[in-house]
Amino acid sequence: MNDPYVTSITQLKRIATILKLPPEVVERLSVHDKFLEVHFPVTMDNGTVRMFLGYRAQHSNARGPYKGGIRFSPFVNPSEIRALSMWMTWKCSIADIPFGGGKGGVVVDTKQCSSWELERISRAYIRAIHTIVGPDKDVPAPDMYTTPEMMGWMADEYAKIVGKYTPAMITAKPIEKGGIEGRTEATGLGGFYVLQNLAERERLDPKQTTIAVQGIGNVGYYVARYAREAGYRVVAIADSKHVIKNDQGIDIDAAIEFKKVHGSLEGMPGAAIISNEELFTLPVDILVPAATENVITSENAERIKAKYVLEMANGPTTDEADAILEKKGITVIPDVLANSGGVTVSYFEWYQNMHDEHWTKEKTFSELKKKIDTAFDAAYLYKKNNSVSFRMAAYAVGVSKVVKAMG
Ligand code: GLU
């Protein structure tokens, strides 16, 4: 069974052993400060009223307000939201931004909803959780299947409730509603900066380095695009329906354009269709899961041939698979470091809103690079000096700061 919450607790226990944390600290960090379950009615386009189920988990605010995305998916469940919220606590600490960990979600299939319905669901959800969010309480953001537009609706709804537009209560808003330039690229770009650090430390020559990317949504797309621009060869990409492979390298923009015109990646010139199973076992240098949880499992981990796994999704590797990869000598650059670019730029947005500033994209990207370089170095050095996995090294850096902040 691959229960994300169980995985998050197992990881916590493992780092607790390494850091020799007292049992009462582990007990405190194993639970969430708050877990809110809400049910709210929404009028659908056909006039019927449907009840929706949503959650907001607040894991720890020891280092600052809770921070984390809101996910809209039919698979949203308490275990997932709890795990994701705990991972946000570590992620914010590793990225060295003054936030704790939170996460929210609504059980809904966005593909079955009109834009009007999504607007009403977004507004109703924020109404349902508004008492526990706010610029210095809990600052949501997008996650899977939520968008800047939805963040804008939520900010607007919150303004109606509190009687004042409060942009810092949510991040990744549209620019005209107080959003930051470059937030769209941020998670993928942050992953690319991590890749550059890795390449430098491990002496990888981009031209000789091949990459396979699972998931070409916002995150996977930008990692693939920046990597290709830097000379890496992206030999395979996958959306939720097809995997395409071309040993000469895939132009991600051409693939996206092809998909737009033909409705699918199938038939892309020069590229062969392979199975999802093959994607994970390709003899590439770097495998990039950039979609969802639990895709690298005990079922396929043994057959993975990549030398590195760059986790751009949250929780893509199960705990059992993690152990298998470690035994095989495959280095996993963990989600809490690899995809921290998104929340880091969310912090910059929050900071701008709090100080009424407006940064250029160049400034945002160069500040992001500084944060990623520092976080990577800290984890890389810990790993080298303590002979632990990259995940445990990143956790050691992140968890110890949270523990110190708990006092
Ligand atoms: N949902 C993203 C994550 O998992 C971003 C969170 C944020 O920007 O607050 O890191």
Boltz pocket constraint, residues with backbone or C-beta under 6 A from the ligand:
constraints:
  - pocket:
      binder: B
      contacts: [[A, 67], [A, 68], [A, 69], [A, 70], [A, 139], [A, 140], [A, 141], [A, 142], [A, 143], [A, 144], [A, 171], [A, 172], [A, 314], [A, 339], [A, 340], [A, 342], [A, 343], [A, 344], [A, 346]]
      max_distance: 6.0
